[in-house]
Amino acid sequence: MIDEVECASMEGFLQSLKCPHEHIQVEICKLAGRAAKFRGKKYKWQKTGKLYWKGMEIDRYGKEYQELLDRAFWAMAEQSDSFRKALLASADAVFTHSIAKNRESETVLTVSEFCGRLMKIREMLRKKSS
Protein backbone atom coordinates (compact mmCIF):
# COMPACT_ATOMS: atom_id res chain seq x y z
CA MET A 1 0.00 0.00 0.00
CA ILE A 2 1.45 3.36 -1.00
CA ASP A 3 -0.34 6.39 0.38
CA GLU A 4 -3.46 4.26 0.90
CA VAL A 5 -3.53 2.84 -2.63
CA GLU A 6 -3.14 -0.91 -2.97
CA CYS A 7 -0.30 -1.75 -5.35
CA ALA A 8 0.50 -5.28 -6.45
CA SER A 9 4.07 -4.38 -7.37
CA MET A 10 6.55 -1.58 -7.61
CA GLU A 11 6.24 -1.81 -11.41
CA GLY A 12 2.50 -1.28 -11.15
CA PHE A 13 3.02 1.77 -8.96
CA LEU A 14 5.70 3.26 -11.23
CA GLN A 15 3.67 2.74 -14.39
CA SER A 16 0.56 4.22 -12.78
CA LEU A 17 2.41 7.49 -12.24
CA LYS A 18 2.27 8.14 -15.98
CA CYS A 19 -1.54 8.21 -16.03
CA PRO A 20 -3.40 11.45 -15.21
CA HIS A 21 -6.66 9.65 -14.38
CA GLU A 22 -6.87 8.49 -10.78
CA HIS A 23 -9.38 5.70 -11.40
CA ILE A 24 -7.12 4.20 -14.11
CA GLN A 25 -4.09 4.60 -11.84
CA VAL A 26 -5.79 2.37 -9.30
CA GLU A 27 -6.23 -0.31 -11.98
CA ILE A 28 -2.61 -0.04 -13.16
CA CYS A 29 -1.44 -0.35 -9.55
CA LYS A 30 -3.10 -3.77 -9.42
CA LEU A 31 -0.84 -5.03 -12.22
CA ALA A 32 2.66 -6.47 -12.03
CA GLY A 33 5.61 -6.98 -14.37
CA ARG A 34 5.01 -6.86 -18.10
CA ALA A 35 1.29 -6.26 -17.76
CA ALA A 36 1.96 -3.07 -15.78
CA LYS A 37 4.77 -1.97 -18.09
CA PHE A 38 2.58 -2.48 -21.18
CA ARG A 39 -0.33 -0.56 -19.61
CA GLY A 40 1.86 2.43 -18.68
CA LYS A 41 3.66 2.55 -22.02
CA LYS A 42 0.88 4.40 -23.83
CA TYR A 43 1.17 7.52 -21.65
CA LYS A 44 3.61 10.03 -23.08
CA TRP A 45 4.86 12.04 -20.13
CA GLN A 46 8.43 12.67 -21.35
CA LYS A 47 7.82 15.99 -23.14
CA THR A 48 6.18 17.66 -20.16
CA GLY A 49 7.97 15.83 -17.35
CA LYS A 50 4.64 15.66 -15.55
CA LEU A 51 3.60 12.56 -13.63
CA TYR A 52 0.54 12.03 -11.43
CA TRP A 53 -0.37 10.52 -8.12
CA LYS A 54 -3.83 10.45 -6.58
CA GLY A 55 -5.15 13.25 -8.75
CA MET A 56 -2.17 15.52 -8.29
CA GLU A 57 0.36 16.53 -10.91
CA ILE A 58 4.00 15.93 -9.91
CA ASP A 59 7.10 17.31 -11.59
CA ARG A 60 9.37 14.38 -12.54
CA TYR A 61 12.39 16.52 -11.77
CA GLY A 62 11.19 17.85 -8.43
CA LYS A 63 11.87 17.10 -4.79
CA GLU A 64 8.24 16.06 -4.22
CA TYR A 65 8.65 13.24 -6.75
CA GLN A 66 11.80 11.96 -5.05
CA GLU A 67 9.98 12.00 -1.71
CA LEU A 68 7.12 9.99 -3.23
CA LEU A 69 9.62 7.42 -4.50
CA ASP A 70 11.20 7.24 -1.04
CA ARG A 71 7.80 6.57 0.54
CA ALA A 72 6.96 3.95 -2.08
CA PHE A 73 10.19 2.03 -1.62
CA TRP A 74 9.97 2.17 2.16
CA ALA A 75 6.34 0.97 1.99
CA MET A 76 7.51 -2.00 -0.08
CA ALA A 77 10.16 -2.78 2.52
CA GLU A 78 7.62 -2.57 5.34
CA GLN A 79 5.11 -4.79 3.55
CA SER A 80 7.39 -7.51 2.25
CA ASP A 81 9.33 -9.76 4.57
CA SER A 82 11.05 -11.41 1.61
CA PHE A 83 12.12 -8.00 0.26
CA ARG A 84 13.67 -7.06 3.62
CA LYS A 85 15.40 -10.43 3.94
CA ALA A 86 16.81 -10.23 0.41
CA LEU A 87 18.17 -6.74 0.98
CA LEU A 88 19.84 -7.75 4.23
CA ALA A 89 21.20 -10.94 2.67
CA SER A 90 22.91 -8.86 -0.03
CA ALA A 91 25.47 -7.86 2.63
CA ASP A 92 27.69 -5.14 1.13
CA ALA A 93 26.99 -5.90 -2.52
CA VAL A 94 26.75 -2.90 -4.82
CA PHE A 95 23.48 -2.97 -6.71
CA THR A 96 23.38 -2.51 -10.47
CA HIS A 97 20.66 -2.62 -13.11
CA SER A 98 21.80 -3.38 -16.63
CA ILE A 99 18.62 -2.65 -18.61
CA ALA A 100 17.33 0.47 -16.86
CA LYS A 101 17.88 3.94 -18.27
CA ASN A 102 20.07 6.64 -16.77
CA ARG A 103 18.31 9.80 -17.96
CA GLU A 104 15.39 11.14 -15.93
CA SER A 105 13.75 12.37 -19.13
CA GLU A 106 13.46 8.79 -20.42
CA THR A 107 12.25 6.85 -17.39
CA VAL A 108 10.24 7.24 -14.19
CA LEU A 109 13.02 5.48 -12.26
CA THR A 110 16.67 5.78 -13.26
CA VAL A 111 19.36 3.25 -12.41
CA SER A 112 20.77 5.52 -9.69
CA GLU A 113 17.32 6.25 -8.22
CA PHE A 114 16.57 2.53 -8.06
CA CYS A 115 19.91 1.19 -6.84
CA GLY A 116 20.49 4.11 -4.51
CA ARG A 117 17.18 3.54 -2.77
CA LEU A 118 17.85 -0.15 -2.37
CA MET A 119 21.18 0.57 -0.69
CA LYS A 120 19.65 3.28 1.50
CA ILE A 121 16.85 0.99 2.64
CA ARG A 122 19.32 -1.81 3.29
CA GLU A 123 21.32 0.51 5.53
CA MET A 124 18.19 1.66 7.36
CA LEU A 125 17.16 -1.96 7.92
CA ARG A 126 20.61 -2.77 9.31
CA LYS A 127 20.40 0.09 11.77
CA LYS A 128 16.89 -0.86 12.76
CA SER A 129 17.85 -4.49 13.44
CA SER A 130 20.93 -3.69 15.54
N, C-alpha and C positions, 0 to 999 in steps of 0.2 A: 504494500500500500504506500503510495507516495502522495502526500498531501491529501489524504482521504480518497484517493482514486485507486481502485484495485488494478494492479498491473501484473500480468502473467510473467513478464520478463523485462529485463532492461531494454532489450531490442524493441519490444512493444512500446515502452515508455518513450524511448528516443524517437521512434518513428512517429508517434502521436504528436510530438512537438511541432511537426511540420504542418499540421492541419489546423486551420483557423476555427473549425466548428467543434464546439465542446462535445456534443453528442456523438460525433464521429470519433473524436479523440478517445472517448471511453471505449468504443468498440475496438480501436486499434490497440489500446492498452491490453486488451484481452488476448492479443495474438503474441506468438513467439517466433523467433528465428526467421526463416525465409518468408513466411506468411506476413509477418509484421513488416519486414523490409520491402516486400512487394507492394503492400498497401500504402506505405509512406512515400514510395518512389514517385508517385504522380504529383505530389505537391512541390512546386518550384519556389522555394524560399530563398535561393542563393542570391538573386539579384537585389532583393530588399534587405536580406539579413534578418528578417523578422520571423520569429517562431512564436508559438502560442502554448499557454498552459492555463486550463480552467477559465477560458474566456478572456484571458489577458494576453496582450501582445508583449513579447519579450525580445529585446535586442540580442542577437546571437553574440555580439561582441562586448556585451555589457557585464558588469559585476553581478547583476541580478540573475543572469543566466548561469554563471559559474556557481552561484549559491544554490540555485535549483539543482544543478548537477550534484553538488555536494550532498544535499539532502536526499536525493534519489539514491546515490550510491550507499550512503549510510543506512537508509531504509532497507536496502537489499541486504546489507550486512546484518542488520538487526533481525530480519525476517528469516534468513536462511542459515541454518546451522552448518550445512555442508559448505556454503560460501565462506563462512568464518573459518572453518577447519582447513579448507584448502588454502586460504590466504596465510594462515599461521604455519601450515606445513611447508609453504614455499621458502621458509627460513629467510635467508638474505638474498634470494634470487632477484635479479633485475628483470622486471617485466618488459616484454616487447610485444609488438603486434605487427606482423608483416604485411597484412593486406589493408590496414586502415590508412586513411589519408592524413596528411600533416597540416593542410591549410584549412583554417576555420571557415573560409568561404566555400569549401567543397563538402563539408561534413558537419553533422551536429555533434560529433565527438571525435576530436583528433587523437592521434596516437599518444601524445603527451598528456592530454586531458584524461584519457582512459588509464594509461599505465601509472601516471602520477597519482591518481585517486586510489588505485589499488594499493600502491605502496604506502600512501598516507593512512588508509584504513587499516592496513596490516600493522603499521606502527601504533595506531590508536588501540587496536585490539591487544597488542603486546602489553602496552601500558596498563590497560584495563585488567588484564589477567594476572599482572604481577603485584 
